[in-house]
Amino acid sequence: MKEVYFDNAATTKILPTIADEMYKALLDCYGNPSGIYKLGQQAKKIIDGARTEVALLLNASPEEIVFTGGGSEGDTMVLIGAARAQAKKGRHIITTAVEHHAVLHACEALEKEGFRVTYLPVDEFGMVGAQAVEAAIAEDTILISVMYANNEIGTIMPVKEIGEIARKHGVLFHTDAVQAVGHVPIDVKEENIDLLTLTAHKFHGPKGTGAVYIRKGIRLANLIYGGGQEKGRRAGTENTTGILGLGLASAHARQHMQENSERIRKLRDKLISGIEEKISEVRLNGHREQRLPNNANFSIDYIEGEGLLLLLDMAGIAASSGSACTSGSLDPSHVLLAIGLPHETAHGSLRLTLSEFTTEDDIDYLLEKLPPIVARLRSMSPLYSEKYN
């Protein structure tokens, strides 16, 4: 049986060349990067090189890159760190209703500390308007956090415009770019970004390693205390091997982004048109044009997402329903509810996300297997039978 992987928004397969280099470093570059001896300096050289590669990918300076344990840590570090550092200036934060839970839960934690958070609604495509962000700014607003692209429905936000507004009002602007980095070009200077979060495993690097961009001059309160690693911003002996993998993934993305994105976008469009042609009563969630090149998210009427995923898995197809971090939950996606879908429709969502490993054969296989699976599930639905029988 053929096996195909369509859950790349959750995590991607590491590039074999990166895995090989990481394995060598794991064995040969095990010294403490803070040590002055040769093995330590070898490890430090790896970290410095990776920091440069991440900076090049974002058009940042290497000293503005701080390595973390991943996207969730980065979001928490930035939101809580920025809020606490500016608490005397103000206690109001603006975000959206469709953010990743790492941002939403960090905001909830800050509310318990006395901060006030505005959760802006989005339109039917999952987009927040820059004007709505500006209208929400108050005298005590200290931070705006709007994701670069949504992890479930793939909609790309008007980041540059929001950044301009934040800069005009003297408010820090953070974007969770975990889904976007490595897939679309990002320029932190041109897009007026003050703080940005990314993680390696979303673009063929290793899990457990990420980074945050902190524009020069911005101060964050520390969340992790200990040694003076990462210029005192994040204590703990550095994950040299993981950082190497992030650096290599960043270099690969920078060098091959355009060709990979164009090829993946064509496959995604074939997938979308194929599903819309072969299956009735489906809705493409997210903006049709302003979306990530690798994302397709559908709501399919008269089915339940969990049953769909199980039957797809039996056919050798890995996919997801809703975001990866909530795939074990029986609650419908907060993103799909926020764009106006009713509960029963939100429960029947299917997220299919591609990578540079995805082939046209994979698309053809999915388009062969998915329609009969949907038909089988609908045949067991009393609502479907009531409507069509």
GILINVEN-V188043 format. One record per pair of residues at least 24 apart in sequence whose C-alpha atoms are under 6 Angstrom apart, sorted by sequence separation. I is the first residue (numbers start at 1). J is the second residue. D is the distance in whole Angstrom. If there is no record, write none. Layout:
I:J:D
I:J:D
This chain:
91:115:5
92:116:5
93:117:5
94:118:5
95:119:5
96:120:4
97:121:6
92:117:6
148:175:6
75:103:6
143:171:6
145:173:6
147:175:5
148:176:6
151:179:6
164:192:6
265:293:5
321:349:5
142:171:5
143:172:5
144:173:5
145:174:5
146:175:5
147:176:4
148:177:5
163:192:5
321:350:5
72:102:5
76:106:6
127:157:6
143:173:6
145:175:6
163:193:6
321:351:5
149:180:6
160:191:4
320:351:5
130:162:5
209:242:6
319:352:6
205:245:6
205:246:6
305:347:6
304:347:6
305:348:4
205:249:5
301:345:6
304:348:5
305:349:6
303:348:5
200:246:5
92:140:6
93:141:6
300:348:5
91:140:6
92:141:4
95:144:6
299:348:5
90:140:4
92:142:6
93:143:5
94:144:5
95:145:5
299:349:4
90:141:6
93:144:6
95:146:6
298:349:6
90:142:6
298:350:5
297:350:6
297:351:4
296:352:5
295:353:5
294:353:5
294:354:5
182:253:5
303:378:6
302:378:6
302:384:6
74:197:6
71:198:6
58:186:6
59:187:5
71:199:5
58:187:5
70:199:5
58:188:6
155:286:5
153:285:6
155:287:5
153:286:5
156:290:5
85:220:5
155:290:6
156:291:5
85:221:5
155:291:4
154:291:5
70:208:5
74:212:6
82:220:5
154:292:5
69:208:5
70:209:5
71:210:6
81:220:5
69:209:4
70:210:4
81:221:4
68:209:6
69:210:5
81:222:6
154:295:5
68:210:5
67:210:6
68:211:5
67:211:4
153:297:5
66:211:5
66:212:5
65:212:6
65:213:5
64:213:6
64:214:5
64:215:6
126:286:6
125:286:4
125:287:5
152:323:5
12:201:6
15:204:6
11:201:6
12:202:6
14:204:4
11:202:5
13:204:6
14:205:5
12:204:5
54:247:6
50:244:6
53:247:5
54:250:6
50:247:4
53:250:6
57:254:6
53:251:6
126:339:6
26:241:6
124:339:5
123:339:6
22:241:5
18:245:6
98:335:5
6:318:6
7:319:5
3:316:4
4:317:5
5:318:5
6:319:5
2:316:6
3:317:6
10:324:5
9:353:6
8:353:5
6:352:5
7:353:5
8:354:6
6:353:5
6:354:6
